[in-house]
């Protein structure tokens, strides 16, 4: 049940109400609160504390699903949420969902209120960065002290946060500069925000200059991490790895440094060390879907099937209740179970068909409106029949699925192409399956989707060189080849988008821009919404899409 007190039609800015600022006792009057906890007694106890502090506009929710609906309607000033909320989303997943939907305002104070104190939870909280973490039990005095601290910071940085809400990163930088000149006690935090904005605008060199200036004064792990990210953006992977190692040496639990180091190691083709780094990161903080996905890919590469299976299952569990769960997560687990069954991998092999049958039902329910996922599921049902030695039934299902490909209005998604290729690998000795593979798979991929990281990195370096020389046509060809050979590489995808934007600005249009744009959007679904590259990608995506639509309209008018 949801309890909602009447909320104000507008948010009270204490900057505009000096009388409230003078009397700090009344600073929470007029602000709106969202309290989320699955125990009704604690919700009301927390509500009483807030009311004693002057708050009156209070919404209560017993689940994250209720809370998300409430926040999307009212955009509360302050959120207090529990971590463990029973079935469904937990507190951290709620923040991830709000960030993914791009509705969580930067000026909203978020405080995690929980009795959970495990390292797994604490590190997960660091990943999503709430304003504070308050362990239960606590008194009203402790709550007020922690809220006051977060409140004062938000009030000082309010102009910055309002600019960030609008994704006006240039305005945010200007507001930060004003606070820095004013010698605000949050000036260092403003430098951090400035550098982050530069990365989101695709200006890594400007961001690096900020980080270097900070590091010249003292070595801060977040500045070192930021500088290393700039180096990754510029494909200086070995230099970046050195910075990540320095962070890890001084802070063993810095999971973000582990993730970025692994990404750099993958970029230079050092899969084994990347796998080892990610295993260490997972032992510290296992609740990152992105971390678990990459680990599963590498574990499968080295035939560490138990580890791969554990990571694949974890990804499904972490994303099951999220709106942005990915079809490929379910298909990769289905493929892994098929491989394990075929490999006669002990007890796991004997149990695999039962788990696979259940998974196939789950994936069809989870993606009931996704036509291409439905086709992929039919293909894997056919593979399942082949595994059970029901060859005729399996062949019929695969033929049925392949026949549906001709009627699809959209290009085949990478997850469906991957499933078709997997079917060929498992059932390809059948002449009919091989013929269908040749007809549909190759016909739908002028550049067959493959993974050749070494080739991708070689062409990416060539593209970087040509880009610096402002030879954008040559850079485009190099980046496109690099991307075709490694479509999970976010940095290569971003490089390709940037050079397409450069060519469009020069009035050069290619028919493949639209298709490449949508392929890149699939790649960017694999990263966290908090990643600066996601903002830069969305900026490029919207600009490129607008230019493509405008160009198409002009062509129709010319031809009409």
C-alpha positions, -999 to +999 in steps of 0.1 A: +000+000+000+012+035-008+006+065+015+009+099-001+006+132+017-003+161-005+028+173-024+036+209-034+031+219-070+066+234-070+099+227-052+108+252-025+143+267-032+159+278+000+180+301-020+149+321-027+136+319+009+162+336+031+139+333+062+141+295+060+178+296+055+184+317+086+164+292+108+181+259+101+155+241+122+129+248+095+151+239+065+130+209+056+097+227+056+081+226+021+105+199+008+092+166-004+104+132+010+101+097-004+106+069+022+110+033+010+110+003+034+092-030+033+084-028+070+054-006+076+064+000+113+098+014+102+083+035+075+061+052+100+089+055+125+110+072+099+080+094+089+077+106+125+114+115+126+110+136+094+079+153+107+098+161+139+124+178+117+097+200+100+090+178+070+054+174+060+052+165+024+060+128+027+053+098+004+057+062+017+063+031-004+068-005+006+085-016-027+108-001-053+082-005-080+058+017-060+086+041-052+097+045-089+061+053-099+059+079-071+093+095-079+085+097-116+053+116-108+067+140-081+105+141-083+110+143-045+137+165-030+150+137-006+148+099-009+155+076+020+155+040+009+163+006+024+186-018+006+168-051+012+132-049+002+123-086-002+111-098-036+117-075-066+142-047-069+165-038-040+174-003-032+206-002-053+187-016-083+160+010-079+187+037-082+201+020-113+166+018-128+160+055-122+194+064-137+186+042-167+153+059-172+171+092-168+146+105-143+167+107-112+174+144-107+209+155-097+195+178-070+176+150-053+193+139-021+195+101-019+203+083+014+206+046+017+191+036+050+197-001+058+206-027+084+227-045+057+265-040+064+281-067+042+310-058+020+289-068-010+262-042-002+287-014+007+307-019-025+274-020-045+264+013-029+297+028-040+289+017-076+257+037-077+269+066-055+241+076-032+248+108-012+252+089+021+248+055+037+231+053+071+232+020+089+203+010+112+195+015+140+199+053+143+183+082+162+166+113+149+197+133+159+219+111+138+195+112+108+193+150+110+231+154+112+236+133+081+208+149+062+220+184+071+254+176+057+240+164+024+215+192+023+241+220+027+262+205-001+232+203-024+222+238-017+257+251-025+258+231-057+222+236-067+230+257-098+254+230-110+229+202-104+201+221-122+224+224-152+232+187-151+195+179-149+192+196-183+224+179-196+238+214-201+274+204-194+288+237-205+265+256-181+275+231-153+312+239-160+305+276-158+286+272-125+315+252-111+340+279-121+320+305-103+320+284-071+358+277-075+365+315-078+343+321-048+365+295-029+336+274-019+344+246+005+331+223-023+356+237-049+375+204-051+342+186-058+335+212-085+368+203-102+357+167-102+323+176-118+340+198-144+363+170-154+333+146-156+314+171-178+344+173-201+344+136-205+307+136-212+313+162-239+339+141-255+368+163-244+392+139-226+422+162-230+404+190-212+394+166-184+430+153-182+443+188-177+420+192-147+430+158-132+467+166-137+464+199-119+447+182-089+473+154-089+501+179-089+488+191-055+481+157-040+473+122-052+436+115-049+423+081-061+393+096-079+416+120-099+440+092-107+410+071-119+397+100-140+431+106-156+433+069-164+399+070-180+411+099-202+440+078-213+417+049-221+396+073-242+428+082-262+437+044-265+467+049-242+459+015-225+494+007-211+497+041-194+462+038-181+469+003-166+498+018-147+474+043-131+449+017-123+476-004-106+486+026-084+450+029-073+446-008-065+478-009-046+466+019-022+429+009-022+423-028-024+386-024-026+385+001-055+364-020-078+360+007-104+398+006-110+396-032-114+369-028-140+387-002-160+420-021-158+402-052-171+387-032-200+422-019-209+437-054-208+409-066-231+417-038-255+453-050-259+443-086-261+455-098-227+425-119-219+440-140-192+451-111-170+417-094-176+400-125-164+421-126-132+415-089-125+377-094-129+376-124-106+393-102-079+367-075-085+338-099-083+351-113-050+349-077-036+316-066-053+296-093-072+265-072-078+275-056-111+258-071-141+284-056-165+312-071-144+296-105-143+289-104-181+325-098-190+337-124-165+313-150-180+326-143-215+362-148-204+354-179-183+337-195-213+367-187-234+389-206-210+363-234-206+358-226-169+322-236-172+314-236-135+325-200-131+308-189-164+276-205-153+277-188-119+282-154-136+255-159-162+230-169-135+240-138-115+234-115-144+199-129-148+191-125-111+205-089-110+185-077-141+154-099-138+132-070-125+148-042-145+132-026-175+165-027-194+173-064-190+190-077-222+180-106-245+216-116-250+219-124-212+193-151-215+206-164-248+242-166-236+231-186-206+211-209-229+241-214-251+263-221-222+239-247-208+239-263-243+277-263-244+280-278-209+255-306-218+273-314-250+307-314-232+295-341-207+306-319-179+297-342-150+267-334-128+263-300-145+258-317-178+231-339-165+212-310-149+216-287-179+186-298-200+162-293-171+176-257-164+176-250-201+139-260-205+129-237-177+151-208-190+135-210-225+101-206-209+114-177-188+129-158-217+098-160-238+078-145-209+104-119-202+105-107-238+070-115-249+068-084-272+102-088-287+097-105-321+134-112-327+138-126-293+109-149-300+127-162-331+159-167-312+139-187-286+125-209-313+160-215-327+172-226-293+142-248-288+154-265-320+189-268-305+173-283-274+156-310-295+190-317-312+205-322-278+177-347-269+184-365-302+151-354-316+167-344-348+136-341-370+117-319-345+148-298-340+153-293-377+116-283-382+119-257-354+150-241-368+135-241-403+104-224-389+125-198-372+146-191-402+115-187-424+104-159-402+135-139-408+124-128-443+094-109-429+112-089-402+108-051-408+141-043-390+177-055-395+186-085-375+198-076-340+233-088-329+218-112-303+197-130-331+227-131-355+247-147-327+220-173-320+219-182-357+256-186-357+254-208-326+227-230-342+251-235-372+278-245-348+257-271-330+235-283-358+254-274-389+262-309-401+226-310-413+226-299-449+193-281-445+205-261-416+237-252-434+217-241-464+195-219-443+225-205-426+241-195-459+208-180-471+197-160-441+227-154-419+252-144-446+225-125-465+218-104-435+254-096-427+274-081-455+302-079-429+298-112-410+298-105-373+330-119-358+353-111-330+389-105-338+402-082-310+437-079-324+424-068-358+400-045-341+427-028-321+450-025-351+424-007-372+413+014-342+449+027-338+450+034-375+417+053-372+430+073-342+460+083-363+439+094-393+415+112-370+443+133-355+454+141-391+418+152-398+416+126-426+381+117-415+372+095-445+401+072-439+394+073-401+358+063-408+369+032-428+394+022-401+369+026-372+342+008-391+365-022-397+376-021-361+340-020-348+328-049-371+355-070-355+347-061-319+312-049-314+314-051-276+341-025-275+325+007-262+355+029-270+357+018-307+320+023-310+324+059-296+353+066-320+331+054-349+303+077-338+326+107-335+340+103-370+305+099-385+296+132-368+327+149-383+318+136-418+282+148-415+295+183-405+314+182-437+282+174-456+293+138-463+265+112-459+268+074-463+239+050-465+253+028-437+253+056-411+218+047-399+225+010-396+259+016-378+242+040-355+217+014-343+244-012-340+264+012-318+233+018-296+232-020-289+268-018-277+261+010-254+233-009-237+261-030-221+275-002-199+262+015-168+241+047-172+266+064-148+295+059-172+305+093-187+307+076-221+270+070-221+263+107-220+287+114-248+272+086-268+236+099-264+247+134-274+263+121-306+234+097-312+208+124-311+228+148-333+236+121-359+200+108-359+186+144-364+210+150-393+201+117-410+164+124-407+169+159-421+190+146-450+164+120-458+137+147-459+157+169-482+163+140-506+126+132-507+118+168-514+144+169-542+132+137-557+095+146-552 
